[in-house]
């Protein structure tokens, strides 16, 4: 269960401050109630956590490093590039199928490296500006979120002040109603006690009359 760090001013302002024992008892009841419902680690309005789009091979490599680190060992270097594909046996005769396959692999590698070089040149030329533009958009989004958060906090403060003012204006009436209610409850209890005492007196009178031989109706 996560630790609650935020406190909402939702109690009436006109009520007296609870004692430490009362607060402890209330917090115990809240904790017991919250323990019955599992917490949602992700709010429904929040964006899902970023999960990198890793291929199964990349995940396996990350897990391999994690396992080696857990054992306190240094992971072996990844030997993912087969250098033999760029090599050709000197004893291979020219014009053979092996020579043709090696030349085809060399042309494929050359084409890939040419494209890679072109991409790196484009990145070197336009990457900086693209990165700056991306940062500018991120800063604009952050400023918009901060402005929205400030407006929301301001609205919450206004509602809190209005609620406190409304409760203070009605404090006298509420206290009068509470006192009237307490007086009414007290009178009801006094009436019930008097009725119970009268019932006992009637029973006692009937018992005494029965003992004296009188007819009890």
ABEGO torsion letter per residue (X at the ends): XBBBABBBBABBAABBBBBAAAAAAAAAAAAAAAAABBBBABBAABBBBBBBBBBAAAAAAAAAAAAAAAAGBBBBBBBABBAAAABBBAABBBGBAAAAAAAAAAAAAAAAAAAAAAAAAAAAAAAAAAAAAAAAAAAAAAAAAAAAAAAAAAAAAAAAAAAAAAAAAAAAAAAAAAAAAAAAAAAAAAAAAAAAAAAAAAAAAAAAAAAAGBBBX
